[in-house]
């Protein structure tokens, strides 16, 4: 009997680090580092490491080895890779392995790894392959991988065309991220492309805005200076002295607009329109260059569900996108590279890719998680599918945890929050009470695969995208109006009995009760964390959510069965263990247009003002000031202005108060604005305000206004 061949793929980009393990060419485990270190995007830069060092995803490596019950010594080959530059020597510094076991595909190969993640896990024996992301490997001439096109056949890839980017001719990923940043949409400190996609349908086309992307000679030209000129007519300047040489300069030059404005909506629409036009052109050119009717697609841009559906209109018979299309998916691509290129093997398995590559947790681990939060007496062993369907039919919202976790950013019924999709205002309830996310964000449904055509227009539904929540379709079932997006589209995932028997049975039982063989499905994560991974993650996040029940495998805890005193203690412990910054959460709630919820959150989880630094105090009082202004609470607003003056160092930072007041558009604060504007640049402004605030006057700032008027 021949020995099994294990290949470990290690993605070491500075974001979305991950590890994957294959056994004889089949992926048997994969996880993103963020699921384990609980840091969204899991940047590899650490404060105590040199800036050019990206640490390997050590927790992920350990995880996939333990899942398969092997050690590093059992691994035959380690294939590492990262975007921009090399990583092999860094990996060897942190991983105790024989150097001869570690390889790194020669540069440029970041896009090649993406390509293998798609083609190597697709259901196609032959396929055109497309990679579009923010940036791949950087080359000696200063250019970088921008778009790559391949032919896939006989288990190998052949490069057809590589389109390079430069500082002045940026990538589609950079283009889209720039719009996200300048519309004020971010996540984990990075531009939130997914949010921008959801916002786009709220905008409208402005005919006076010319085309920003040039499509010529099989290429895509995105001129940075054309973008600069475009934004110069629309956005307020943040730093007019900046000279534009890089994309970062552009983002520093302009002040982001509020996403919740017509300009914000229209900019999102423009970004999506330009992206679709470019991708349809490129995919069309690739279609002409190959004899293949199927497309395998990867790279961060491939997560744009709206565009994925439209690609099919270019003549393709089917499209497959690797479920983890960003740099975490590179880990799987590297294992495929090792098997198909290094070992020169062939693929034997062309079944639909199974994305449920996480560990399965046993009963002891689940019960220990309940015990950690004092909830064991309130847990019950149940038939999860039947009880879940019953709770859904009662209008309950469920945190649903089953089996091994899904690979990629989309919740697919292993780590999901689910609800009845026909329930009135269910999306508003989940956005404002559970997920605390922007109201414009779209929702998805999980639907039995044989029932899909009853709920959406499926004439142009890419079959191979359906199991992974990576496409959209137009809703045709009236009962789903509550969950459809503003453009009448919906994300969908088809659920098969063979791949997800428990989830399938849940939806089937719910359909028998309700007549709807679909459930609303959104990711089981909140407060800026990644998807939950362990039972402990699930219990902790459930306690901090507003969900009605938690089902973990065959256990259930219902919120209304927990005594109030116990629930308060459990929630307090969950908060303490989550390492949550209450002010940061409150500010994110405010940014999502949930100002009242932001204040309520700070009331429930107050910050320690006595230990807070000046920056925190300023951000805290600024939040309260904005809330007071928006609620016409003049008296409270004046008190918060007074506090801000105590915390700020005059004269320069007085402009922060001025901007807050001006944005409020309240004439009643004009005296304060005028006073600050006039004295902020005076040499003794700080002393001036300090003396005034020490006056024994209960009205505080009102006297400042009076003196200012005199």
Order of alpha helices (4+ residues) and beta strands (2+ residues): beta-beta-beta-alpha-alpha-beta-alpha-beta-alpha-beta-beta-beta-alpha-beta-beta-alpha-beta-beta-alpha-alpha-alpha-beta-alpha-beta-alpha-alpha-beta-alpha-beta-beta-alpha-beta-alpha-beta-beta-alpha-beta-alpha-beta-beta-alpha-alpha-alpha-alpha-alpha-alpha-alpha-alpha-alpha
